[in-house]
Amino acid sequence: MRLALVHTRYQLLETVRIPIALVGSAFFPAASMLFFVVPFSGDDPVTATYATASMVTFSVMTTNIFQYGIGVAEDRAQPWDPYLRTLPAGAAPRFAGRILAGLLLTMLSLIPVVVIGAVGTAARVTGPAFLAALGTVVVAAVPFTLMGLAIGYSLPSRAAIVVAQVLFFPLAVGGGLLFPPDQSPGFIQTIAPFLPTRGAVELMWAAVGDFPVNPLSLTMLGVWIVVLATIAGWAYRRDEGRRFS
């Protein structure tokens, strides 16, 4: 655990030294709140609360896909990364440190979304619902963390940037993050339960309101976690075998 905290501190220091990376991860969700939620949520607290929860999920998705997908790919290109792999501590502290740092940065990226929701809309949640939403953020981050790791360990940095940019918007739209619950277009309602974004946002809606979670969405979220964990593990072992065998 001590080594994991050292790696967490290292990851955070790297991010702080280039603060535009943190600003960028918070920009898209905050801009979406300002342009798509604030003008159209009206005075309905239920609609505004669900919309804010959707943007929180959007922020979790984008932060983790970009942070891990691009960050890991860039780290692999640096001489420091092969050196770390030669140390006797193994990969576990590095992975734990990266994930802990990612969770902290994810929480920071949510601050603008929550502030805009509280000040600019009628969104309101109780104390227990807010705590439940924080716990849900951790759960919702899992598939997108694994997706980012799979991208980062599979592709060079230039390709990882393109893939991350291509994936995040279709996942957001296809999962129904940009529409009120049960008001998505027909084809979105058909494909949404099969995407990880839908399961994540339904958990978030259930945390802040009385939304009934679709069992199919929750099942597919679990399937995505297993599949992405398998791909991320395979990509890591393949990268290690290519460069160190």
N, C-alpha and C positions, 0 to 999 in steps of 0.2 A: 504493500500500500504506500509505503514511503517513496519508493521509486516511481510509482504511478503519479503521486503528487508532484514530484520533481518534473516529470514529463508534462504534467498539466500546466505547471508554471512556465515551462519552456514554450509550450504552444501558445499560451496567453500572451507572453512577452513578444513572441513573433507577430501576433496579430496587432497588439498595441503599437508596435513600431510602424505598422502600415495601417493606420486607422481607417483609411478609405475602404478597406475590406469589410470592416464592421458596418460602416455607413451603407455600403452597397447592399449588404444582406438585409438591412432594415428598410431600404428605400422602396422596393417593389410593394411589399405589403402596406407600408404607410401610404404610398401613392394610391394604391388600390382603395384604401379606406377613404382617402380624400375625394377621389374622383367617382367611385362607384357606390360607396356606402353612405357617406355623409349626405349627399344631395338627394338620395332616393329612399332612405330608411324612414323618413317622416317622423312622426311622434309615437309610433308603435314600438313600445319597449321590447316586445317579443321578437319582432322582425329585426330590430337593431341589434339585439343581443345575439341572435343566430348569425347575422351578417358579420359581427365582430368576431365570433367564434370561428367562422369560415376564414377570415383573414388571419387569425392566429394560426390556424392549420396551414394556411398558405405560407406564412412566415417560417413555420417549422420546416416545411418541405423545402423551400428555396434555400434556407440557411444551411441545412444539412447536405443537400445535394451538391451545392456549390462549394461549401467548405471542405467536405471530404473528397468529393470528386476531383475538384481542381487542386486542392491543397495537397492531397496525397500524391497526385501525379507530379506536381512540382517538386515535392520533397524527394521523390524517387530519382529525379534528375540531378540532385545535389550530392556532392561527395560525402556530406555528413550522414546521409541515410545508409549507405553501405557500411560505414564505420559503426553506426549504432547496431546494425545487425550482427556485427562480429562480437559484441559484448556478451558476457555470460548470463546476463539477466533474462535474455529471451525477449519474445515479442509481447508478452502479456502486459508488462508495465507501460509499454509504448501505446498499445491499443487502449488500455484503461485511461491513460493520460489524455490521449486524443479525444476519447469519448467524453470524459469529464469536462475538458475544455470546450468541446462542442456544445454540451448542455448549457454551460454558463453563457456562452456566446449566443445560443438560441434564446435564452431567457432575456438577455440584453436586447436582442433584436425585436422582442415582443413589446418592449416598453412603449415605443411610439404608437403601435397599433392600439394598445390598451388605453393610452392617454387620449388618443383621438376618439376612440369609442366612448370613453367616459365624458369627455368635454363636448364633442361635436355631435353626438347622437343621444337617443333616449335609452341606450343599452344600460341595463342594470342587472347585477347579480348579487346574491346573498354571500355572506362570508363562507359558509360551507361549499357553495357552488364554486366560488373562486378557488378554494383549496382543491376541490375536485378537478377543476380545469387545469391547475398546475400539475397535478399528478397525471392527468391525461396528456399533457404536453410531453412528458417523459415517455409515455407509451407510444404516442404518435410519432416521436422522433426515431423510434427503432427502425422501421422499414426504410426511412429515407437516409438514415445513417448507413445502413447496410448497402443501400443503392449507391450512395456516394463512394463508399469503400470499394464496391465492385467496379465502379467506373475508374476510380483512381488507381487501382492496382492492375486494371486490364489495359489501360490506354496511356499513351504519352500525353503530356500536358496540353498540347495544342488540340489533339483530338478530344480530350476530356472536356475542355471548355466548350467545344461545339456540341458534344453529346448532352452535357448538362443544360445548355441553353435550349436545345431542341426538346428535351424531356419535360422541363418544368411547366411550361404553359399548357401543353396537351393534358398532362396529368391534372392540372388545376381545373381546366374546363371540363374534361371528361369525368372528373370526380364530382362535379357539381358545386365546386367551391365558389363560383361566381354567380350562383343562383340561389334564391331562397329555397328552403327545404320543400320538397314535393312540388316545386314549380319549374323544374328544369324542362327543356324541350324533350320530346319523346325519345329521340335516339340517345340523348344523354342519360335519361332514366334507364335505358336498356343496358348501356355499357358501364355505367357508374359503379354498380355493386362489385364489378370484377376488378376495379382499380384500387390500389392501396390508399389513395387519397380519400375515397368515399368512406371506407371503414374508419379512417382516422377522423374525418370531420363529423361522422355520425357519433362517434364517442365524445367528441367535443360538444356537439349539440346536446347530447344526453347529459353531459356534465353541467351545462349552464341552464338547461330547461327540462321540459318533459318529453323530449323527442324519443320515440321508440326506435331502438337500433334494429336494423334489418339483419337477421341471422346470416344471410348470404354475404352481406358486406363484411361482417365480423369474421366469418369463416375464411373469406378470400384474403382478408388482412393477415390472418395467421398463415395462410398458404404463401403469400408474398414474403412474409418474414422468413419462412423456412427456405424458400427458393433463393432469395437474395443473400441469406447467410451462406448458403451452399456456394453460390457464385463468388461471393466475396472471399470465402475461404479458399476456393479453387484458384482464384486470381492471385491471391497472396502466395500460395505455394508455388504456382507457376512462375511468378516473378522471382521468387527466391531461388528456384531451381535454375532459371535462366542465367542469373547473375552470380550465383555462388556455388554452383555444382562444378 
